[in-house]
């Protein structure tokens, strides 16, 4: 059987599984080895191998035309399909939590598995000055250097900021803010104080003017008497001084209780 398949791509051996009596029925397996190639998909290579097997069997049948008893009937089936490059890479990673973070790449014509921390990977995680690490289930993560002195604004260790400078700047900004607030409060209270002083001076000036007008301790009363028949008879200006000591402060004043009327 080996001579029948020697020209098949990747052929290595034939394994006889069973031989039946009568019409000879030989159940056998053809063992082929295919290589992962950068410019040729493994599935395409496998399809080409199946095609080679069928063509070799057809060529064998052409030689039996003179004696049909020597002709054979055949059926070719695939017992094991090849796995893809990516699946081959996943199988090489033992930890299930890391399988999704490796990709299959070719280096010098050879298939290699590269983590997402590797520069060959199309999903390369660039950590710049930091170190890339693959964490289980979460994937690549950057470990940034000198975290005791610096902080970073981005997860890929870029945007480096010196902590002392940052804290100093924040402290200075806070100090300036406090000074501005205190200055504003002082100006506000000075303004309030000045305004209140002006209001008090205005009240005192009005009071002094009122007392100046009445400093003679006399009230003036302009009286005008008018007769409806004879017209205005005369007028007099009477100055008098009220005698408050004669006022009876014991007199009760009664006010009628107001009534509420709802319209």
Buried (B, 14 or more C-beta within 10 A) or exposed (E): EEEBBEEBBBBEEBEEEEEEEEEEEEEBEBEBEBEBBEEEEBEEBBEBBBEBBEEBBEEBBEEEEEEEEEEEEEEEEEEEEBBBBEEBBBEEBEEEEBBEBBBBBBEEEEBBBBBBBBEEBEBBBEBBBBEBBBEEEEBBBBEBBEEEEBBBEEBBBBEBEEEEEEEEEEEEEEEEEEEEEEEEEEEEEEEEEEEEEEEEEEEEEEEEEEEEEEEEEEEEEEEEEEEEEEEEEEEEEEEEEEEEEEEEEEEEEEEEEEEEEEE
